[in-house]
């Protein structure tokens, strides 16, 4: 069985817009998961969502912001800054926002790979979204 190697660089422009409204630059994927770069402009607030079948690991690479997560009775608000790594387990409601004066960017691994546009459902969150809906 032949193994294929894939290599790419971060696209200059967003590839798609995520269901939460953030800019996404789709990276590579394998059978077990996919990777993408997410960015939210300064002062923007994403829509709160929950995923139907995937879970994610995020690693903040630039900027500042906040992430809200809720699963059942457990709720958490954390500061997003370079070096922060966090999980979004299956069934977690989450929303993030960028600081007023700078964007926030993260790379994320989605497991299994992102299945398509119906994966995320909008849910109530702590902040009013500012991205187009």
C-alpha positions in Angstrom: 0.0 0.0 0.0 1.4 3.4 -1.0 1.5 6.2 1.4 1.0 9.7 0.2 2.6 12.7 1.8 0.9 16.1 1.7 2.4 19.5 2.4 0.9 23.0 2.2 1.3 26.5 3.5 -1.3 28.6 5.2 -3.5 30.1 2.5 -3.3 33.9 2.3 -7.1 34.3 2.2 -9.8 32.5 4.1 -11.0 29.3 2.4 -14.5 29.3 4.0 -16.5 31.0 6.7 -17.2 28.8 9.7 -20.8 28.3 10.9 -19.8 30.5 13.9 -18.8 33.3 11.5 -15.0 33.1 11.9 -12.6 33.1 8.9 -11.2 29.6 8.2 -8.2 28.6 6.3 -8.6 24.8 5.7 -5.3 22.9 6.1 -4.7 19.2 5.7 -6.6 16.1 6.9 -6.1 12.4 7.4 -8.7 9.7 8.0 -8.9 10.4 11.8 -9.0 14.2 11.7 -8.5 17.5 9.9 -6.7 20.8 10.7 -7.7 24.4 10.1 -6.7 27.9 11.0 -9.4 30.1 12.6 -9.3 33.9 12.8 -11.8 36.4 14.2 -11.1 40.1 13.6 -10.6 42.7 16.4 -13.8 43.4 18.2 -15.8 40.6 16.6 -17.9 38.1 18.4 -18.6 34.7 16.8 -22.0 32.9 17.0 -22.3 30.3 19.8 -22.5 26.7 18.4 -22.5 23.1 19.3 -21.1 20.3 17.0 -23.2 17.3 16.1 -20.4 14.7 15.6 -17.0 16.2 16.0 -14.7 17.4 18.8 -11.8 19.8 18.5 -8.5 20.8 20.0 -7.6 24.5 19.6 -4.1 26.1 20.0 -4.0 29.9 20.0 -1.2 31.2 17.8 -1.8 35.0 17.9 -3.9 37.8 19.3 -6.2 37.9 22.3 -9.8 37.1 23.1 -12.1 34.9 25.2 -13.7 31.5 24.9 -16.9 30.4 26.6 -17.6 26.7 26.9 -20.6 24.9 28.5 -21.3 21.2 28.8 -24.3 20.3 31.0 -23.9 22.1 34.3 -20.2 22.9 33.7 -19.4 26.3 32.3 -16.1 28.1 31.8 -14.8 31.4 30.4 -11.1 31.4 29.6 -8.7 34.0 28.2 -7.4 33.3 24.7 -3.8 34.3 24.2 -0.8 32.7 22.3 0.2 29.4 23.8 -3.3 28.5 25.2 -4.5 25.0 24.1 -8.1 23.9 24.8 -10.5 21.1 24.0 -14.1 21.3 22.8 -15.5 17.8 23.6 -18.5 16.5 21.7 -21.7 18.2 22.8 -20.0 21.3 24.2 -21.6 24.7 23.5 -19.0 27.3 22.8 -18.5 30.9 21.6 -15.4 33.0 21.2 -14.6 36.7 20.8 -11.6 38.8 19.9 -10.2 41.6 22.0 -11.4 45.1 21.0 -7.9 46.0 19.8 -6.6 42.8 18.1 -7.8 39.8 16.3 -7.4 36.2 17.6 -6.1 33.3 15.6 -6.0 29.6 16.4 -5.2 26.3 14.7 -7.6 23.5 15.4 -7.7 19.8 14.9 -11.2 18.4 14.2 -11.8 14.7 15.0 -13.2 13.1 12.9 -12.7 15.4 9.8 -15.3 18.1 9.4 -18.3 16.5 7.6 -19.9 19.5 6.1 -22.1 22.6 6.6 -24.8 20.9 8.7 -22.3 19.9 11.5 -22.8 23.0 13.7 -26.0 24.1 15.3 -26.4 27.6 16.6 -27.1 27.8 20.3 -27.6 30.6 22.9 -24.3 32.1 24.2 -23.2 34.7 26.6 -22.5 37.4 24.0 -24.4 38.9 21.1 -22.7 37.8 17.9 -21.4 40.6 15.6 -20.6 38.4 12.6 -23.1 38.2 9.7 -25.7 35.4 10.1 
